[in-house]
Amino acid sequence: MGDFEWALTTALNRYFEANGIKAIAYRLKQSRFVSQFMDILVDSSVPEYYLAIECKSIDARKTKCLYFKQHFSHAGGGHQLERETEFIDRSGRKGILAVELRKGGGCPKTAHLMPWGAVYEGFKTGSVGINLEQIEANPALERGGGAYEISRLDLIRISGYQDMTLEDTGKEVYDAINDEMDAD
């Protein structure tokens, strides 16, 4: 898991630096006996870049779903999604779930960003998790030289659609954003 978190942190900081954006992404130190709020935080005076990111990396050959019970912890008085949602709400950050799908040798990994509101809505309505189709409905991050690359569209899509349900986060949203950008 740590590799994905570092790769995403590096991609975010490369994007900020290349575009002259005053923001910094950093990983929070993990401790075995202390619950962590989120995997990556981004500090910025620009609201769209004031982020809290939870990272999950799953073997897509062995599971067809990111399960809320199996892949998220239940410690410190509550479920991980509830604790992290409270942190997002209280801090004023925009929440993102970043999911890396590992597909085995010869197949490239893909990473998908999901709006936190959509993930939490699925959890609160009693869903067992997020299936691979729902994850892959969110465009995969580009890769260059084996590293993830972040674009402005990746972050705008997430920050502009925080409260959408899982069914609304797919291709239709991506097409709508592209249509809006083309109109400008």
Secondary structure by P-SEA (a helix, b strand, c coil): caaaaaaaaaaaaaaaaaacccbbbbbccccccccccccbbbbcccccccbbbbbbbbcccccccccccccccccccccaaaaaaaaaaaacbbbbbbbbbbccccbbbbbbbbbaaaaaaaaaacccccccccccccccccccccbbbbcaaaaaaaaaccccccccccaaaaaaaaaaaaac
